[in-house]
């Protein structure tokens, strides 16, 4: 078989209707499989030109069939290493975790991707969200109540993203690709004004494969210098980091606004942090124009131009809602990974990472408040973040049952599974982490 570098695999994807990937040390031409893939064509378009070694296992955790199908499209061998350094091969930990989870679903007869819990919650969230929005726009309502309604809308703008959008982006809402795409876009593109495709690149392709890895995880600073955040000791210290725990607490509020702008920037530049953006053609630009125009129409033009909401009042209420969404999402995201309890793996170009992929997912993640049903709802089961990172394609509503199973196996393998008692303690650890890293290093 001929040999190809990862750059050559990537270049093949620039040819019309050509889609190559590499898995392990093998290269595959999956062009003829694109329209036959049970998970749909868009998922493979996202994977084109990339290393799918860890994706294959984590998104098909309960079956070996996809790996057998992939072998039919073998065209060569990979030489010279992958685009990013690799993790060590599974020593048995992830195999045992997957088997235990598979037995759980077989024993209970539950569907790992059951969409009903997510859709039921979404219906309630949207009803409350639009009710809150209508109250905030009503000039006959007390101004302070309108501001409270804007706060409530901000929470309800975040919740669908933590629930149905998050699961949809990981193919965890039913076994039907049209369901993933529909509900993911309804909540992310049409409702929140952001982009599911951009989220795919940042979160699915980047963060989940290279959690807490500088230079590979788009959620972290790409370079070791020049960022407004210092989240690990791998970054060079700057004087302004002394107060980062203060100014970041404020800046987290603009996360929702940042998402909407970042969508367009990544399309224009072709990069989402260190991750190459695959879908940059006229189709995606057109989709961005349509969805953002729709969002602008109902979220801004409708109240100002049709309902007659005073401009000064509207923009105050709009800002309140968006800041609440930003803070709500940011605090929930940050406590799970940017913490003194989480590991920040260093890229070792020659030898790859010290740990296996699944082990690294456990070590770079922080859980909290297990058993608290209300907290699990409010954070979209991110309090079971370790389970999510090991089983991204499983619906979040199964995480509470899977967590004890995984914790048991972690004990057997001597792997630290981090659990903090409460969300507030986890949030305190996050800001303590920022404060400690803001201090000038002694060395």
Secondary structure, DSSP 4 states (H G I P E B T S, - for coil): -EEE-HHHHHHHTTSTT--EEEETTEEEE-GGGTTT-TT-HHHHHHHTTSB-HHHHHHTSTT-SHHHHHHGGGEEEEE-S--SS--PBPP-SHHHHHHHHHHHHHHHH---TT--HHHHHHHHHHHHHHHHHHHHHH-TTS-HHHHHHHHHHHHHHHHHHIIIIIHHHHTT-SSS-HHHHHHHHHIIIIIITSS-HHHHIIIIIIIITTSTT-TTT-TTS-SSSSS-S---STTSPP-GGGGGHHHHHHHHGGGHHHHHHHHHHHHHHHSEETTEEP---SHHHHHHHHHHHHHHHIIIIIIIIIIS---HHHHHHHHHHHHHHHHHHHHHHHHHHHSSTTS--PPP-TTT--SSBHHHHHHHT--EE-TT-HHHHHHTTTGGGHHHHHH-TTS-GGGHHHHHHHHHHHHHHHT----EES-HHHHHHHHHHHHHHHHSPP--
